[in-house]
Amino acid sequence: MITAGDFRNGLTFDMDGQVMQVIEFQHVKPGKGAAFVRTKLKNVISGAVTETTFNPTAKFQEAYVERKDMEYLYEDGGLYYFMDPETYEQLPIAGSVMNDSFKFVK
């Protein structure tokens, strides 16, 4: 578990079932009232960017995101095959998992 006070740029965490990445954060201590953390967050899945404020003690589950360059090979029977250029391992992904942005893949 991480708290909003531990936020750093690039950190990924689970917020309400969505994987979010911290783009910017600012710890604010106003002269009057409680401190808060002002953040700009990017949804890793949809790409949407939102600005949100959190109490520094708010707790979230940290999300581990693995990024890997893959090459698109071919489609066969609803499965799309990708290859890791370092290990030549081929990975099939179901067409139901792919979103509309896949039509831009060459």
Biopython code that builds the backbone (N, CA, C, O; Angstrom):
import numpy as np
from Bio.PDB.StructureBuilder import StructureBuilder

atoms = [
    (1, "MET", "N", (0.844, -1.185, 0.000)),
    (1, "MET", "CA", (0.000, 0.000, 0.000)),
    (1, "MET", "C", (0.888, 1.246, 0.000)),
    (1, "MET", "O", (1.921, 1.297, 0.668)),
    (2, "ILE", "N", (0.462, 2.228, -0.753)),
    (2, "ILE", "CA", (1.159, 3.514, -0.778)),
    (2, "ILE", "C", (0.163, 4.595, -0.387)),
    (2, "ILE", "O", (-1.045, 4.422, -0.544)),
    (3, "THR", "N", (0.668, 5.694, 0.114)),
    (3, "THR", "CA", (-0.195, 6.820, 0.458)),
    (3, "THR", "C", (-0.006, 7.922, -0.582)),
    (3, "THR", "O", (0.983, 7.933, -1.314)),
    (4, "ALA", "N", (-0.957, 8.838, -0.640)),
    (4, "ALA", "CA", (-0.867, 9.944, -1.586)),
    (4, "ALA", "C", (0.345, 10.815, -1.287)),
    (4, "ALA", "O", (0.863, 11.464, -2.196)),
    (5, "GLY", "N", (0.810, 10.851, -0.053)),
    (5, "GLY", "CA", (2.011, 11.594, 0.295)),
    (5, "GLY", "C", (3.275, 10.991, -0.290)),
    (5, "GLY", "O", (4.306, 11.662, -0.355)),
    (6, "ASP", "N", (3.213, 9.709, -0.727)),
    (6, "ASP", "CA", (4.363, 9.025, -1.320)),
    (6, "ASP", "C", (4.403, 9.138, -2.840)),
    (6, "ASP", "O", (5.302, 8.577, -3.468)),
    (7, "PHE", "N", (3.450, 9.851, -3.451)),
    (7, "PHE", "CA", (3.383, 9.942, -4.904)),
    (7, "PHE", "C", (4.660, 10.528, -5.492)),
    (7, "PHE", "O", (5.232, 11.468, -4.940)),
    (8, "ARG", "N", (5.098, 9.971, -6.609)),
    (8, "ARG", "CA", (6.223, 10.460, -7.394)),
    (8, "ARG", "C", (5.842, 10.356, -8.870)),
    (8, "ARG", "O", (4.973, 9.561, -9.226)),
    (9, "ASN", "N", (6.473, 11.140, -9.720)),
    (9, "ASN", "CA", (6.180, 11.085, -11.153)),
    (9, "ASN", "C", (6.469, 9.690, -11.690)),
    (9, "ASN", "O", (7.519, 9.113, -11.406)),
    (10, "GLY", "N", (5.526, 9.145, -12.475)),
    (10, "GLY", "CA", (5.686, 7.826, -13.070)),
    (10, "GLY", "C", (5.140, 6.686, -12.235)),
    (10, "GLY", "O", (5.057, 5.561, -12.727)),
    (11, "LEU", "N", (4.763, 6.934, -10.987)),
    (11, "LEU", "CA", (4.226, 5.892, -10.115)),
    (11, "LEU", "C", (2.869, 5.423, -10.633)),
    (11, "LEU", "O", (2.049, 6.249, -11.032)),
    (12, "THR", "N", (2.618, 4.120, -10.634)),
    (12, "THR", "CA", (1.319, 3.578, -11.046)),
    (12, "THR", "C", (0.635, 2.955, -9.842)),
    (12, "THR", "O", (1.276, 2.304, -9.016)),
    (13, "PHE", "N", (-0.682, 3.161, -9.750)),
    (13, "PHE", "CA", (-1.453, 2.626, -8.641)),
    (13, "PHE", "C", (-2.876, 2.341, -9.091)),
    (13, "PHE", "O", (-3.308, 2.798, -10.149)),
    (14, "ASP", "N", (-3.599, 1.582, -8.278)),
    (14, "ASP", "CA", (-4.984, 1.192, -8.566)),
    (14, "ASP", "C", (-5.923, 2.131, -7.826)),
    (14, "ASP", "O", (-5.880, 2.221, -6.599)),
    (15, "MET", "N", (-6.778, 2.837, -8.579)),
    (15, "MET", "CA", (-7.759, 3.739, -7.975)),
    (15, "MET", "C", (-9.135, 3.377, -8.519)),
    (15, "MET", "O", (-9.405, 3.576, -9.703)),
    (16, "ASP", "N", (-9.992, 2.855, -7.676)),
    (16, "ASP", "CA", (-11.355, 2.475, -8.050)),
    (16, "ASP", "C", (-11.377, 1.503, -9.231)),
    (16, "ASP", "O", (-12.213, 1.631, -10.125)),
    (17, "GLY", "N", (-10.470, 0.544, -9.234)),
    (17, "GLY", "CA", (-10.436, -0.463, -10.289)),
    (17, "GLY", "C", (-9.759, -0.010, -11.569)),
    (17, "GLY", "O", (-9.724, -0.771, -12.536)),
    (18, "GLN", "N", (-9.224, 1.190, -11.612)),
    (18, "GLN", "CA", (-8.523, 1.715, -12.780)),
    (18, "GLN", "C", (-7.039, 1.866, -12.452)),
    (18, "GLN", "O", (-6.687, 2.277, -11.347)),
    (19, "VAL", "N", (-6.174, 1.537, -13.403)),
    (19, "VAL", "CA", (-4.734, 1.707, -13.206)),
    (19, "VAL", "C", (-4.382, 3.128, -13.631)),
    (19, "VAL", "O", (-4.576, 3.507, -14.786)),
    (20, "MET", "N", (-3.862, 3.909, -12.687)),
    (20, "MET", "CA", (-3.539, 5.309, -12.922)),
    (20, "MET", "C", (-2.031, 5.516, -12.784)),
    (20, "MET", "O", (-1.368, 4.833, -12.003)),
    (21, "GLN", "N", (-1.496, 6.477, -13.559)),
    (21, "GLN", "CA", (-0.087, 6.837, -13.491)),
    (21, "GLN", "C", (0.016, 8.312, -13.135)),
    (21, "GLN", "O", (-0.685, 9.142, -13.713)),
    (22, "VAL", "N", (0.891, 8.643, -12.183)),
    (22, "VAL", "CA", (1.086, 10.025, -11.761)),
    (22, "VAL", "C", (1.945, 10.732, -12.804)),
    (22, "VAL", "O", (3.081, 10.332, -13.059)),
    (23, "ILE", "N", (1.391, 11.794, -13.407)),
    (23, "ILE", "CA", (2.140, 12.608, -14.362)),
    (23, "ILE", "C", (2.819, 13.751, -13.624)),
    (23, "ILE", "O", (4.012, 13.993, -13.808)),
    (24, "GLU", "N", (2.056, 14.457, -12.785)),
    (24, "GLU", "CA", (2.583, 15.551, -11.975)),
    (24, "GLU", "C", (1.953, 15.467, -10.595)),
    (24, "GLU", "O", (0.825, 14.997, -10.447)),
    (25, "PHE", "N", (2.678, 15.921, -9.594)),
    (25, "PHE", "CA", (2.111, 15.997, -8.254)),
    (25, "PHE", "C", (2.684, 17.223, -7.567)),
    (25, "PHE", "O", (3.778, 17.688, -7.885)),
    (26, "GLN", "N", (1.913, 17.732, -6.615)),
    (26, "GLN", "CA", (2.365, 18.880, -5.840)),
    (26, "GLN", "C", (1.790, 18.736, -4.441)),
    (26, "GLN", "O", (0.577, 18.624, -4.265)),
    (27, "HIS", "N", (2.670, 18.740, -3.449)),
    (27, "HIS", "CA", (2.242, 18.669, -2.060)),
    (27, "HIS", "C", (1.991, 20.105, -1.595)),
    (27, "HIS", "O", (2.906, 20.928, -1.602)),
    (28, "VAL", "N", (0.752, 20.408, -1.190)),
    (28, "VAL", "CA", (0.368, 21.773, -0.848)),
    (28, "VAL", "C", (0.051, 21.854, 0.640)),
    (28, "VAL", "O", (-0.730, 21.061, 1.165)),
    (29, "LYS", "N", (0.672, 22.832, 1.317)),
    (29, "LYS", "CA", (0.387, 23.103, 2.725)),
    (29, "LYS", "C", (-0.127, 24.545, 2.820)),
    (29, "LYS", "O", (0.663, 25.477, 2.971)),
    (30, "PRO", "N", (-1.433, 24.724, 2.732)),
    (30, "PRO", "CA", (-1.946, 26.087, 2.835)),
    (30, "PRO", "C", (-1.774, 26.617, 4.270)),
    (30, "PRO", "O", (-1.676, 25.838, 5.218)),
    (31, "GLY", "N", (-1.738, 27.934, 4.411)),
    (31, "GLY", "CA", (-1.579, 28.518, 5.741)),
    (31, "GLY", "C", (-2.743, 28.205, 6.652)),
    (31, "GLY", "O", (-2.591, 28.150, 7.872)),
    (32, "LYS", "N", (-3.893, 28.003, 6.066)),
    (32, "LYS", "CA", (-5.100, 27.716, 6.835)),
    (32, "LYS", "C", (-5.701, 26.424, 6.292)),
    (32, "LYS", "O", (-5.924, 26.316, 5.086)),
    (33, "GLY", "N", (-5.960, 25.469, 7.128)),
    (33, "GLY", "CA", (-6.550, 24.208, 6.691)),
    (33, "GLY", "C", (-5.524, 23.100, 6.602)),
    (33, "GLY", "O", (-4.347, 23.288, 6.907)),
    (34, "ALA", "N", (-5.998, 21.938, 6.177)),
    (34, "ALA", "CA", (-5.151, 20.746, 6.124)),
    (34, "ALA", "C", (-4.357, 20.695, 4.813)),
    (34, "ALA", "O", (-4.758, 21.276, 3.805)),
    (35, "ALA", "N", (-3.235, 19.994, 4.852)),
    (35, "ALA", "CA", (-2.419, 19.801, 3.661)),
    (35, "ALA", "C", (-3.131, 18.848, 2.704)),
    (35, "ALA", "O", (-3.960, 18.040, 3.123)),
    (36, "PHE", "N", (-2.801, 18.948, 1.410)),
    (36, "PHE", "CA", (-3.357, 18.048, 0.407)),
    (36, "PHE", "C", (-2.346, 17.860, -0.714)),
    (36, "PHE", "O", (-1.370, 18.602, -0.824)),
    (37, "VAL", "N", (-2.602, 16.845, -1.550)),
    (37, "VAL", "CA", (-1.734, 16.543, -2.678)),
    (37, "VAL", "C", (-2.538, 16.781, -3.951)),
    (37, "VAL", "O", (-3.564, 16.141, -4.181)),
    (38, "ARG", "N", (-2.055, 17.711, -4.774)),
    (38, "ARG", "CA", (-2.703, 18.022, -6.062)),
    (38, "ARG", "C", (-1.973, 17.202, -7.119)),
    (38, "ARG", "O", (-0.749, 17.279, -7.223)),
    (39, "THR", "N", (-2.717, 16.410, -7.913)),
    (39, "THR", "CA", (-2.085, 15.519, -8.886)),
    (39, "THR", "C", (-2.723, 15.644, -10.259)),
    (39, "THR", "O", (-3.884, 16.028, -10.397)),
    (40, "LYS", "N", (-1.931, 15.309, -11.267)),
    (40, "LYS", "CA", (-2.427, 15.120, -12.622)),
    (40, "LYS", "C", (-2.187, 13.641, -12.912)),
    (40, "LYS", "O", (-1.045, 13.181, -12.888)),
    (41, "LEU", "N", (-3.262, 12.891, -13.188)),
    (41, "LEU", "CA", (-3.195, 11.444, -13.353)),
    (41, "LEU", "C", (-3.587, 11.039, -14.764)),
    (41, "LEU", "O", (-4.453, 11.657, -15.382)),
    (42, "LYS", "N", (-2.935, 9.988, -15.269)),
    (42, "LYS", "CA", (-3.274, 9.435, -16.577)),
    (42, "LYS", "C", (-3.769, 8.013, -16.387)),
    (42, "LYS", "O", (-3.115, 7.201, -15.733)),
    (43, "ASN", "N", (-4.938, 7.712, -16.966)),
    (43, "ASN", "CA", (-5.462, 6.356, -16.952)),
    (43, "ASN", "C", (-4.625, 5.544, -17.941)),
    (43, "ASN", "O", (-4.578, 5.876, -19.126)),
    (44, "VAL", "N", (-3.972, 4.499, -17.473)),
    (44, "VAL", "CA", (-3.058, 3.718, -18.306)),
    (44, "VAL", "C", (-3.811, 3.007, -19.422)),
    (44, "VAL", "O", (-3.274, 2.855, -20.519)),
    (45, "ILE", "N", (-5.037, 2.569, -19.169)),
    (45, "ILE", "CA", (-5.804, 1.819, -20.162)),
    (45, "ILE", "C", (-6.400, 2.734, -21.222)),
    (45, "ILE", "O", (-6.210, 2.497, -22.415)),
    (46, "SER", "N", (-7.125, 3.786, -20.802)),
    (46, "SER", "CA", (-7.834, 4.644, -21.761)),
    (46, "SER", "C", (-7.019, 5.841, -22.222)),
    (46, "SER", "O", (-7.309, 6.404, -23.278)),
    (47, "GLY", "N", (-6.005, 6.247, -21.460)),
    (47, "GLY", "CA", (-5.198, 7.402, -21.827)),
    (47, "GLY", "C", (-5.770, 8.727, -21.363)),
    (47, "GLY", "O", (-5.177, 9.775, -21.624)),
    (48, "ALA", "N", (-6.914, 8.709, -20.679)),
    (48, "ALA", "CA", (-7.543, 9.945, -20.199)),
    (48, "ALA", "C", (-6.718, 10.561, -19.072)),
    (48, "ALA", "O", (-6.199, 9.852, -18.211)),
    (49, "VAL", "N", (-6.603, 11.900, -19.089)),
    (49, "VAL", "CA", (-5.839, 12.624, -18.071)),
    (49, "VAL", "C", (-6.820, 13.409, -17.208)),
    (49, "VAL", "O", (-7.693, 14.107, -17.726)),
    (50, "THR", "N", (-6.672, 13.292, -15.876)),
    (50, "THR", "CA", (-7.541, 14.012, -14.940)),
    (50, "THR", "C", (-6.697, 14.683, -13.869)),
    (50, "THR", "O", (-5.599, 14.230, -13.545)),
    (51, "GLU", "N", (-7.227, 15.764, -13.328)),
    (51, "GLU", "CA", (-6.584, 16.435, -12.205)),
    (51, "GLU", "C", (-7.420, 16.164, -10.965)),
    (51, "GLU", "O", (-8.636, 16.355, -10.974)),
    (52, "THR", "N", (-6.766, 15.717, -9.894)),
    (52, "THR", "CA", (-7.452, 15.312, -8.672)),
    (52, "THR", "C", (-6.638, 15.749, -7.472)),
    (52, "THR", "O", (-5.412, 15.845, -7.537)),
    (53, "THR", "N", (-7.338, 16.016, -6.361)),
    (53, "THR", "CA", (-6.647, 16.293, -5.108)),
    (53, "THR", "C", (-6.935, 15.153, -4.133)),
    (53, "THR", "O", (-8.025, 14.582, -4.123)),
    (54, "PHE", "N", (-5.934, 14.839, -3.316)),
    (54, "PHE", "CA", (-6.051, 13.760, -2.346)),
    (54, "PHE", "C", (-5.595, 14.241, -0.980)),
    (54, "PHE", "O", (-4.771, 15.147, -0.863)),
    (55, "ASN", "N", (-6.145, 13.620, 0.045)),
    (55, "ASN", "CA", (-5.635, 13.769, 1.396)),
    (55, "ASN", "C", (-4.307, 13.009, 1.427)),
    (55, "ASN", "O", (-4.249, 11.899, 0.898)),
    (56, "PRO", "N", (-3.240, 13.550, 2.020)),
    (56, "PRO", "CA", (-1.940, 12.847, 2.004)),
    (56, "PRO", "C", (-1.960, 11.465, 2.657)),
    (56, "PRO", "O", (-1.053, 10.665, 2.424)),
    (57, "THR", "N", (-2.965, 11.173, 3.461)),
    (57, "THR", "CA", (-3.031, 9.865, 4.121)),
    (57, "THR", "C", (-3.885, 8.858, 3.346)),
    (57, "THR", "O", (-4.030, 7.718, 3.787)),
    (58, "ALA", "N", (-4.453, 9.255, 2.198)),
    (58, "ALA", "CA", (-5.258, 8.329, 1.388)),
    (58, "ALA", "C", (-4.377, 7.186, 0.919)),
    (58, "ALA", "O", (-3.263, 7.420, 0.450)),
    (59, "LYS", "N", (-4.860, 5.935, 1.039)),
    (59, "LYS", "CA", (-4.064, 4.759, 0.707)),
    (59, "LYS", "C", (-4.557, 4.112, -0.576)),
    (59, "LYS", "O", (-5.759, 4.047, -0.838)),
    (60, "PHE", "N", (-3.593, 3.626, -1.383)),
    (60, "PHE", "CA", (-3.892, 2.968, -2.649)),
    (60, "PHE", "C", (-2.996, 1.750, -2.803)),
    (60, "PHE", "O", (-1.917, 1.673, -2.216)),
    (61, "GLN", "N", (-3.465, 0.800, -3.603)),
    (61, "GLN", "CA", (-2.671, -0.389, -3.917)),
    (61, "GLN", "C", (-1.766, -0.055, -5.094)),
    (61, "GLN", "O", (-2.238, 0.438, -6.118)),
    (62, "GLU", "N", (-0.473, -0.318, -4.957)),
    (62, "GLU", "CA", (0.468, -0.029, -6.036)),
    (62, "GLU", "C", (0.262, -1.025, -7.172)),
    (62, "GLU", "O", (0.045, -2.212, -6.928)),
    (63, "ALA", "N", (0.329, -0.547, -8.410)),
    (63, "ALA", "CA", (0.170, -1.403, -9.590)),
    (63, "ALA", "C", (1.511, -1.516, -10.301)),
    (63, "ALA", "O", (2.207, -0.520, -10.497)),
    (64, "TYR", "N", (1.860, -2.719, -10.680)),
    (64, "TYR", "CA", (3.101, -2.949, -11.407)),
    (64, "TYR", "C", (2.765, -3.116, -12.882)),
    (64, "TYR", "O", (2.021, -4.024, -13.255)),
    (65, "VAL", "N", (3.307, -2.250, -13.713)),
    (65, "VAL", "CA", (3.034, -2.258, -15.145)),
    (65, "VAL", "C", (4.325, -2.610, -15.868)),
    (65, "VAL", "O", (5.354, -1.961, -15.681)),
    (66, "GLU", "N", (4.257, -3.653, -16.701)),
    (66, "GLU", "CA", (5.419, -4.055, -17.489)),
    (66, "GLU", "C", (5.217, -3.557, -18.914)),
    (66, "GLU", "O", (4.216, -3.873, -19.557)),
    (67, "ARG", "N", (6.163, -2.788, -19.391)),
    (67, "ARG", "CA", (6.106, -2.272, -20.761)),
    (67, "ARG", "C", (7.131, -3.031, -21.584)),
    (67, "ARG", "O", (8.279, -3.205, -21.174)),
    (68, "LYS", "N", (6.690, -3.483, -22.763)),
    (68, "LYS", "CA", (7.559, -4.295, -23.593)),
    (68, "LYS", "C", (7.269, -3.985, -25.060)),
    (68, "LYS", "O", (6.110, -3.923, -25.470)),
    (69, "ASP", "N", (8.331, -3.790, -25.850)),
    (69, "ASP", "CA", (8.167, -3.594, -27.286)),
    (69, "ASP", "C", (7.909, -4.944, -27.935)),
    (69, "ASP", "O", (8.655, -5.900, -27.724)),
    (70, "MET", "N", (6.840, -5.013, -28.729)),
    (70, "MET", "CA", (6.477, -6.246, -29.423)),
    (70, "MET", "C", (6.220, -5.896, -30.889)),
    (70, "MET", "O", (5.843, -4.770, -31.214)),
    (71, "GLU", "N", (6.430, -6.876, -31.764)),
    (71, "GLU", "CA", (6.157, -6.707, -33.182)),
    (71, "GLU", "C", (4.908, -7.504, -33.535)),
    (71, "GLU", "O", (4.764, -8.665, -33.150)),
    (72, "TYR", "N", (3.997, -6.852, -34.282)),
    (72, "TYR", "CA", (2.800, -7.534, -34.753)),
    (72, "TYR", "C", (3.177, -8.437, -35.910)),
    (72, "TYR", "O", (3.853, -8.005, -36.843)),
    (73, "LEU", "N", (2.736, -9.713, -35.855)),
    (73, "LEU", "CA", (3.062, -10.664, -36.908)),
    (73, "LEU", "C", (1.884, -10.913, -37.840)),
    (73, "LEU", "O", (1.937, -10.566, -39.019)),
    (74, "TYR", "N", (0.807, -11.521, -37.307)),
    (74, "TYR", "CA", (-0.317, -11.887, -38.156)),
    (74, "TYR", "C", (-1.538, -12.172, -37.301)),
    (74, "TYR", "O", (-1.455, -12.249, -36.076)),
    (75, "GLU", "N", (-2.701, -12.331, -37.984)),
    (75, "GLU", "CA", (-3.965, -12.671, -37.329)),
    (75, "GLU", "C", (-4.417, -14.015, -37.865)),
    (75, "GLU", "O", (-4.336, -14.268, -39.067)),
    (76, "ASP", "N", (-4.897, -14.886, -36.971)),
    (76, "ASP", "CA", (-5.343, -16.216, -37.389)),
    (76, "ASP", "C", (-6.505, -16.642, -36.513)),
    (76, "ASP", "O", (-6.324, -16.918, -35.327)),
    (77, "GLY", "N", (-7.688, -16.696, -37.083)),
    (77, "GLY", "CA", (-8.866, -17.188, -36.370)),
    (77, "GLY", "C", (-9.232, -16.379, -35.141)),
    (77, "GLY", "O", (-9.615, -16.954, -34.122)),
    (78, "GLY", "N", (-9.126, -15.075, -35.207)),
    (78, "GLY", "CA", (-9.494, -14.227, -34.077)),
    (78, "GLY", "C", (-8.380, -14.013, -33.070)),
    (78, "GLY", "O", (-8.561, -13.278, -32.100)),
    (79, "LEU", "N", (-7.233, -14.640, -33.279)),
    (79, "LEU", "CA", (-6.078, -14.422, -32.419)),
    (79, "LEU", "C", (-5.050, -13.577, -33.165)),
    (79, "LEU", "O", (-4.768, -13.815, -34.340)),
    (80, "TYR", "N", (-4.498, -12.592, -32.469)),
    (80, "TYR", "CA", (-3.476, -11.732, -33.037)),
    (80, "TYR", "C", (-2.143, -12.126, -32.408)),
    (80, "TYR", "O", (-2.024, -12.204, -31.185)),
    (81, "TYR", "N", (-1.153, -12.370, -33.243)),
    (81, "TYR", "CA", (0.141, -12.854, -32.763)),
    (81, "TYR", "C", (1.168, -11.724, -32.769)),
    (81, "TYR", "O", (1.322, -11.006, -33.757)),
    (82, "PHE", "N", (1.874, -11.584, -31.629)),
    (82, "PHE", "CA", (2.924, -10.599, -31.458)),
    (82, "PHE", "C", (4.204, -11.323, -31.071)),
    (82, "PHE", "O", (4.165, -12.386, -30.452)),
    (83, "MET", "N", (5.359, -10.729, -31.448)),
    (83, "MET", "CA", (6.637, -11.368, -31.165)),
    (83, "MET", "C", (7.547, -10.418, -30.394)),
    (83, "MET", "O", (7.643, -9.231, -30.707)),
    (84, "ASP", "N", (8.212, -10.966, -29.378)),
    (84, "ASP", "CA", (9.221, -10.230, -28.640)),
    (84, "ASP", "C", (10.501, -10.252, -29.480)),
    (84, "ASP", "O", (11.047, -11.328, -29.723)),
    (85, "PRO", "N", (11.000, -9.075, -29.937)),
    (85, "PRO", "CA", (12.170, -9.077, -30.824)),
    (85, "PRO", "C", (13.472, -9.527, -30.148)),
    (85, "PRO", "O", (14.442, -9.830, -30.843)),
    (86, "GLU", "N", (13.515, -9.577, -28.841)),
    (86, "GLU", "CA", (14.730, -10.015, -28.147)),
    (86, "GLU", "C", (14.781, -11.534, -27.987)),
    (86, "GLU", "O", (15.830, -12.146, -28.186)),
    (87, "THR", "N", (13.635, -12.147, -27.623)),
    (87, "THR", "CA", (13.626, -13.592, -27.376)),
    (87, "THR", "C", (12.936, -14.379, -28.486)),
    (87, "THR", "O", (12.984, -15.609, -28.493)),
    (88, "TYR", "N", (12.298, -13.686, -29.418)),
    (88, "TYR", "CA", (11.545, -14.306, -30.517)),
    (88, "TYR", "C", (10.361, -15.130, -30.017)),
    (88, "TYR", "O", (9.848, -15.981, -30.743)),
    (89, "GLU", "N", (9.928, -14.883, -28.792)),
    (89, "GLU", "CA", (8.763, -15.559, -28.227)),
    (89, "GLU", "C", (7.508, -14.953, -28.842)),
    (89, "GLU", "O", (7.387, -13.731, -28.936)),
    (90, "GLN", "N", (6.568, -15.810, -29.265)),
    (90, "GLN", "CA", (5.328, -15.333, -29.866)),
    (90, "GLN", "C", (4.208, -15.416, -28.846)),
    (90, "GLN", "O", (4.074, -16.402, -28.121)),
    (91, "LEU", "N", (3.400, -14.352, -28.804)),
    (91, "LEU", "CA", (2.325, -14.246, -27.827)),
    (91, "LEU", "C", (1.002, -14.022, -28.544)),
    (91, "LEU", "O", (0.843, -13.002, -29.215)),
    (92, "PRO", "N", (0.029, -14.957, -28.425)),
    (92, "PRO", "CA", (-1.284, -14.732, -29.034)),
    (92, "PRO", "C", (-2.185, -13.912, -28.097)),
    (92, "PRO", "O", (-2.197, -14.131, -26.886)),
    (93, "ILE", "N", (-2.928, -12.978, -28.671)),
    (93, "ILE", "CA", (-3.884, -12.162, -27.911)),
    (93, "ILE", "C", (-5.226, -12.239, -28.617)),
    (93, "ILE", "O", (-5.304, -12.057, -29.832)),
    (94, "ALA", "N", (-6.284, -12.508, -27.859)),
    (94, "ALA", "CA", (-7.626, -12.633, -28.427)),
    (94, "ALA", "C", (-8.101, -11.296, -28.991)),
    (94, "ALA", "O", (-7.822, -10.239, -28.426)),
    (95, "GLY", "N", (-8.812, -11.355, -30.093)),
    (95, "GLY", "CA", (-9.314, -10.139, -30.729)),
    (95, "GLY", "C", (-10.296, -9.384, -29.854)),
    (95, "GLY", "O", (-10.433, -8.170, -30.002)),
    (96, "SER", "N", (-10.989, -10.069, -28.938)),
    (96, "SER", "CA", (-11.935, -9.408, -28.047)),
    (96, "SER", "C", (-11.241, -8.489, -27.048)),
    (96, "SER", "O", (-11.871, -7.584, -26.502)),
    (97, "VAL", "N", (-9.945, -8.712, -26.802)),
    (97, "VAL", "CA", (-9.180, -7.895, -25.863)),
    (97, "VAL", "C", (-8.703, -6.606, -26.526)),
    (97, "VAL", "O", (-8.535, -5.585, -25.859)),
    (98, "MET", "N", (-8.485, -6.658, -27.849)),
    (98, "MET", "CA", (-7.971, -5.499, -28.582)),
    (98, "MET", "C", (-9.047, -4.417, -28.666)),
    (98, "MET", "O", (-10.228, -4.719, -28.839)),
    (99, "ASN", "N", (-8.630, -3.151, -28.541)),
    (99, "ASN", "CA", (-9.603, -2.064, -28.663)),
    (99, "ASN", "C", (-9.542, -1.454, -30.046)),
    (99, "ASN", "O", (-8.827, -1.960, -30.910)),
    (100, "ASP", "N", (-10.278, -0.376, -30.275)),
    (100, "ASP", "CA", (-10.377, 0.239, -31.600)),
    (100, "ASP", "C", (-9.065, 0.811, -32.105)),
    (100, "ASP", "O", (-8.885, 0.929, -33.317)),
    (101, "SER", "N", (-8.149, 1.168, -31.230)),
    (101, "SER", "CA", (-6.884, 1.749, -31.673)),
    (101, "SER", "C", (-5.999, 0.728, -32.385)),
    (101, "SER", "O", (-5.007, 1.116, -33.002)),
    (102, "PHE", "N", (-6.325, -0.561, -32.321)),
    (102, "PHE", "CA", (-5.511, -1.578, -32.977)),
    (102, "PHE", "C", (-5.548, -1.420, -34.493)),
    (102, "PHE", "O", (-4.623, -1.859, -35.177)),
    (103, "LYS", "N", (-6.592, -0.806, -35.028)),
    (103, "LYS", "CA", (-6.684, -0.658, -36.484)),
    (103, "LYS", "C", (-5.572, 0.234, -37.042)),
    (103, "LYS", "O", (-5.366, 0.269, -38.255)),
    (104, "PHE", "N", (-4.853, 0.953, -36.178)),
    (104, "PHE", "CA", (-3.752, 1.802, -36.612)),
    (104, "PHE", "C", (-2.404, 1.083, -36.577)),
    (104, "PHE", "O", (-1.386, 1.669, -36.946)),
    (105, "VAL", "N", (-2.384, -0.175, -36.140)),
    (105, "VAL", "CA", (-1.140, -0.943, -36.077)),
    (105, "VAL", "C", (-0.790, -1.418, -37.478)),
    (105, "VAL", "O", (-1.645, -1.928, -38.202)),
    (106, "LYS", "N", (0.486, -1.246, -37.858)),
    (106, "LYS", "CA", (0.938, -1.698, -39.174)),
    (106, "LYS", "C", (1.578, -3.058, -39.048)),
    (106, "LYS", "O", (2.029, -3.623, -40.045)),
]
sb = StructureBuilder()
sb.init_structure("model")
sb.init_model(0)
sb.init_chain("A")
sb.init_seg("    ")
for serial, (resi, resn, name, xyz) in enumerate(atoms, 1):
    if name == "N":
        sb.init_residue(resn, " ", resi, " ")
    sb.init_atom(name, np.array(xyz, "f"), 0.0, 1.0, " ", f" {name:<3s}", serial, name[0])
structure = sb.get_structure()
